[in-house]
Amino acid sequence: RKEVDMDTYQAHLIIGGETYDFHHKQRIPMILLNNLLGGPAMNSRLSMNIREKYGIAYNLESSYTAYSDCGVFSTYLGTDKKWLNKSEQLILRELKNLREQKLTTTGLHRAKQQLKGQYALAKESGAGMMQSIGKSVLMLDKVVDSETILRQIENITAEEILEAANYTFDPKKLSTLIYK
């Protein structure tokens, strides 16, 4: 844990750590888990809990980047300094919930549908599609077709999500950086 005092009205909180690399079998479940937690949709768990329910932060997200030798997961939140501790507690509570509670069949289905929808929207962007193809060629020496990607998403199990959450969100592995 590292805290840096700054002359600013807003506090910035980052919690994250190392996770699965690009070639790991848990990469696709981790993508779904990250999307469920804090992906770009307004109905992510962090957004619904911290932004909508408590109204204490507007700018928050989670991210997962898989490299050839490791992966990096992080959550980011910007809030008023008075809400920093509450925000941190809420993020840690959500990470704990994902480690302890297996997704229901309905919850898993919704998460998959949302990720597939976001994938379809991303395909509409020429630049996004080219970046995806380029990464696929660099990492796998082939282009992975859309049908394969959608099938990989559909095959994710609730057990794989729970496994990814327990591995990635283990409190002993997470680091915290605060600018306040």
Phi, psi and chi 1 to 4 in degrees:
 res  aa     phi    psi   chi1   chi2   chi3   chi4
   1 ARG       -  130.1  179.3  178.0 -175.3   97.2
   2 LYS  -134.0  133.1  179.9  170.6  172.8   96.3
   3 GLU  -121.4  134.5  -65.9 -171.9   27.8      -
   4 VAL  -123.1  121.7  177.6      -      -      -
   5 ASP   -82.4  133.8  -71.3  -40.0      -      -
   6 MET  -136.5  159.3  -55.8 -164.1   56.2      -
   7 ASP   -88.0   77.8 -174.8   21.7      -      -
   8 THR  -144.7  155.4  179.8      -      -      -
   9 TYR   -83.7  -16.1   70.6   94.4      -      -
  10 GLN  -114.6  147.8 -168.6  173.3   43.4      -
  11 ALA  -101.3  146.3      -      -      -      -
  12 HIS  -122.4  129.4  -57.5  -86.1      -      -
  13 LEU  -124.3  127.1  168.2   67.3      -      -
  14 ILE  -125.9  126.8  -58.5  166.6      -      -
  15 ILE  -124.6  128.9  -59.9  172.5      -      -
  16 GLY  -171.3 -175.3      -      -      -      -
  17 GLY  -179.3 -172.5      -      -      -      -
  18 GLU   -83.4  147.4 -170.9  174.2  -34.6      -
  19 THR  -149.0 -152.6 -169.0      -      -      -
  20 TYR   -68.8  140.1  -54.7  111.2      -      -
  21 ASP   -79.8  176.8   64.6   58.4      -      -
  22 PHE   -61.6  -31.4 -171.8   87.9      -      -
  23 HIS   -93.6   -2.0  -58.2  -75.1      -      -
  24 HIS   -73.4  143.8 -162.2  -77.9      -      -
  25 LYS   -63.5  -20.1   67.0  179.5  178.8   65.6
  26 GLN   -90.7    4.2  -79.6  -70.5   87.9      -
  27 ARG   -60.6  -47.8  179.3  176.5   64.5   89.7
  28 ILE   -66.7  -45.9  -57.2  -61.9      -      -
  29 PRO   -58.5  -34.6  -27.6   36.0      -      -
  30 MET   -67.1  -36.9 -175.4   61.3 -153.4      -
  31 ILE   -60.5  -45.2  -69.6  169.8      -      -
  32 LEU   -65.1  -43.2 -179.4   64.4      -      -
  33 LEU   -59.8  -46.0  175.9   61.0      -      -
  34 ASN   -62.1  -41.8  176.2   66.3      -      -
  35 ASN   -63.5  -41.5 -162.9   61.0      -      -
  36 LEU   -63.4  -42.2  174.8   68.6      -      -
  37 LEU   -71.1  -52.4  176.4   66.3      -      -
  38 GLY  -153.1   32.3      -      -      -      -
  39 GLY   -66.8 -174.2      -      -      -      -
  40 PRO   -70.3  -11.6   24.8  -32.4      -      -
  41 ALA   -81.0  152.9      -      -      -      -
  42 MET   -71.1  -13.7  -65.2  -60.6  -75.3      -
  43 ASN   -99.8   18.9   65.6  -15.1      -      -
  44 SER   -65.8  158.6   72.3      -      -      -
  45 ARG   -61.1  -42.2  -71.3 -171.6  173.3 -157.6
  46 LEU   -64.6  -42.8  -69.2  178.4      -      -
  47 SER   -64.0  -46.9 -179.3      -      -      -
  48 MET   -65.1  -38.7  -67.1  -58.5  -67.8      -
  49 ASN   -80.4  -53.8 -168.5    5.6      -      -
  50 ILE   -83.9  -44.7  -62.7  171.7      -      -
  51 ARG   -79.0  -51.2 -178.6 -176.8  -59.3  154.7
  52 GLU   -81.6  -48.7  -59.0  -59.3  -36.8      -
  53 LYS   -72.8  -46.7 -176.2  175.4  179.9 -178.3
  54 TYR  -101.4  -22.8  -70.8   94.4      -      -
  55 GLY    63.4   32.9      -      -      -      -
  56 ILE  -106.4   -1.5   58.6  176.6      -      -
  57 ALA  -154.5  141.5      -      -      -      -
  58 TYR  -104.4  -42.3 -178.3   74.4      -      -
  59 ASN   -95.3  104.7 -171.1    9.3      -      -
  60 LEU  -151.3  149.2   65.7  139.7      -      -
  61 GLU  -165.4  166.0   62.6 -173.0   35.9      -
  62 SER  -127.0  157.8   68.5      -      -      -
  63 SER  -144.6  151.8   67.4      -      -      -
  64 TYR  -137.7  125.0  164.8   54.8      -      -
  65 THR  -125.6  124.8  -55.8      -      -      -
  66 ALA  -102.4  120.9      -      -      -      -
  67 TYR  -102.5  178.2  -61.1  103.8      -      -
  68 SER   -66.0  -30.5   62.5      -      -      -
  69 ASP  -116.3   -9.0   59.2  -15.4      -      -
  70 CYS  -165.8  171.7   70.5      -      -      -
  71 GLY  -128.1  157.8      -      -      -      -
  72 VAL  -128.5  130.6  177.2      -      -      -
  73 PHE  -117.9  141.7  162.7   79.8      -      -
  74 SER  -154.3  154.9   67.9      -      -      -
  75 THR  -115.7  146.3   61.3      -      -      -
  76 TYR  -131.2  142.0  164.5   78.7      -      -
  77 LEU  -147.0  136.1  174.0  135.1      -      -
  78 GLY  -115.9  130.9      -      -      -      -
  79 THR  -152.6  168.4 -171.3      -      -      -
  80 ASP   -63.4  145.6  -72.8  -24.0      -      -
  81 LYS   -55.1  -33.9  -70.9  180.0 -178.6 -178.4
  82 LYS   -67.4  -18.9   67.5 -178.9  178.6 -177.7
  83 TRP  -102.9    4.7  -63.4  117.0      -      -
  84 LEU   -59.2  -52.6  179.3   61.5      -      -
  85 ASN   -63.2  -43.2  -70.3  -25.7      -      -
  86 LYS   -61.8  -43.4  177.3   74.9  170.7  175.6
  87 SER   -61.5  -45.0  -62.0      -      -      -
  88 GLU   -62.0  -43.4 -177.4  176.0   10.7      -
  89 GLN   -60.7  -40.7  -69.5  170.1    1.7      -
  90 LEU   -67.4  -40.4  -69.4  169.9      -      -
  91 ILE   -63.8  -48.2  -69.6  171.8      -      -
  92 LEU   -62.6  -35.5  -67.2  174.0      -      -
  93 ARG   -65.2  -40.5 -175.6  174.1   74.7 -170.0
  94 GLU   -66.9  -39.6 -159.2   57.2   57.7      -
  95 LEU   -62.7  -41.0  -62.5  178.8      -      -
  96 LYS   -64.3  -44.0 -177.8  179.2 -177.4 -153.6
  97 ASN   -58.5  -41.3  -72.0  -16.8      -      -
  98 LEU   -69.5  -27.1  -74.3  165.0      -      -
  99 ARG   -76.0  -29.0  -74.4 -167.7  -30.5  -91.8
 100 GLU  -103.2  -24.1  -65.5  177.7   -8.4      -
 101 GLN  -117.0  114.6  -61.8  170.7   10.9      -
 102 LYS   -67.1  140.9 -173.0  168.0   78.7  168.7
 103 LEU   -63.0  142.8  -72.7  176.2      -      -
 104 THR   -73.3  166.5   63.5      -      -      -
 105 THR   -58.8  -43.5  -57.6      -      -      -
 106 THR   -66.4  -44.0  -57.4      -      -      -
 107 GLY   -61.9  -41.5      -      -      -      -
 108 LEU   -65.7  -43.1 -179.5   60.2      -      -
 109 HIS   -60.2  -45.9  175.8   73.7      -      -
 110 ARG   -61.6  -42.7  -75.1 -176.7 -171.4  146.8
 111 ALA   -63.0  -41.3      -      -      -      -
 112 LYS   -65.1  -44.5  -71.8  176.8 -177.1 -178.7
 113 GLN   -62.0  -41.1  -67.9  -55.3  108.6      -
 114 GLN   -64.9  -44.8  178.8  157.4   -9.7      -
 115 LEU   -63.6  -41.5 -176.2   58.1      -      -
 116 LYS   -63.8  -38.4  -72.6 -167.8  -86.6 -175.3
 117 GLY   -64.7  -41.9      -      -      -      -
 118 GLN   -66.0  -37.0  -70.7  170.3  -16.7      -
 119 TYR   -62.9  -43.6  174.2   72.0      -      -
 120 ALA   -62.0  -41.1      -      -      -      -
 121 LEU   -65.9  -39.5  -72.6  173.2      -      -
 122 ALA   -64.5  -32.1      -      -      -      -
 123 LYS   -65.7  -22.9  -80.4 -178.1   56.3  177.4
 124 GLU   -73.1  -18.4  -68.1  179.6    5.8      -
 125 SER   -88.2  118.3  160.5      -      -      -
 126 GLY   -58.8  -44.0      -      -      -      -
 127 ALA   -65.4  -42.8      -      -      -      -
 128 GLY   -63.2  -40.6      -      -      -      -
 129 MET   -67.0  -42.6 -165.6   61.8 -179.1      -
 130 MET   -64.6  -38.2  -69.7  -61.1  107.8      -
 131 GLN   -64.5  -42.5 -176.1  178.6   21.2      -
 132 SER   -63.0  -44.7  176.9      -      -      -
 133 ILE   -63.5  -44.4  -70.4  170.1      -      -
 134 GLY   -60.3  -44.0      -      -      -      -
 135 LYS   -64.5  -40.6 -172.2  170.8 -172.8  176.8
 136 SER   -61.1  -44.7  178.3      -      -      -
 137 VAL   -65.9  -43.3  169.2      -      -      -
 138 LEU   -65.4  -41.4  -74.9  171.0      -      -
 139 MET   -86.8  -34.4  -60.3  -62.1  -85.9      -
 140 LEU  -117.2   -6.8  -57.6  170.9      -      -
 141 ASP    61.3   29.0 -157.6   28.3      -      -
 142 LYS  -162.5  164.5   65.4  180.0  179.9  179.8
 143 VAL   -97.6  124.5  175.6      -      -      -
 144 VAL   -87.4  123.3  178.6      -      -      -
 145 ASP   -77.0  161.4   61.3  -87.4      -      -
 146 SER   -59.1  -39.6  -64.9      -      -      -
 147 GLU   -59.9  -40.8 -173.6  176.5  -63.7      -
 148 THR   -65.3  -44.2  -59.8      -      -      -
 149 ILE   -62.3  -46.4  -68.5  169.0      -      -
 150 LEU   -63.1  -37.2  -65.9  173.6      -      -
 151 ARG   -66.8  -40.0 -171.6  171.9   48.9 -107.2
 152 GLN   -61.6  -42.0  -72.2  172.8  -31.5      -
 153 ILE   -63.6  -46.4  -66.6  169.2      -      -
 154 GLU   -62.9  -29.8 -165.3   53.8   45.1      -
 155 ASN   -82.9   -3.6  -70.4  -24.0      -      -
 156 ILE   -65.6  136.9  -63.4  169.4      -      -
 157 THR  -106.7  160.8   66.1      -      -      -
 158 ALA   -63.3  -32.5      -      -      -      -
 159 GLU   -65.6  -39.0  -69.7   77.5   16.8      -
 160 GLU   -65.7  -37.9  -71.8  173.7  -44.1      -
 161 ILE   -64.2  -44.6  -62.5  -64.8      -      -
 162 LEU   -62.3  -42.3 -166.4   61.0      -      -
 163 GLU   -61.6  -45.4 -179.6 -176.7  -29.4      -
 164 ALA   -63.6  -40.2      -      -      -      -
 165 ALA   -64.6  -43.7      -      -      -      -
 166 ASN   -67.6  -33.9  -84.1  -70.0      -      -
 167 TYR   -73.9  -49.6  176.2   77.5      -      -
 168 THR   -78.7  -38.3  -56.5      -      -      -
 169 PHE   -95.5   15.4  -54.9  155.6      -      -
 170 ASP   -59.2  119.1  178.5  -12.5      -      -
 171 PRO   -55.3  -29.0  -21.0   29.8      -      -
 172 LYS   -70.4  -19.7  -68.3  175.9  -90.1 -179.8
 173 LYS   -99.1  -12.6  -68.2  174.3   45.9  179.0
 174 LEU   -85.8  146.1  -64.9  174.2      -      -
 175 SER  -117.2  153.4  -62.1      -      -      -
 176 THR  -127.9  133.7  -56.8      -      -      -
 177 LEU  -127.4  128.5  175.7   60.2      -      -
 178 ILE  -127.4  128.0  -62.5  171.6      -      -
 179 TYR  -109.8  120.8  -72.3  100.2      -      -
 180 LYS  -140.4      -   58.4 -178.3 -178.8  156.3
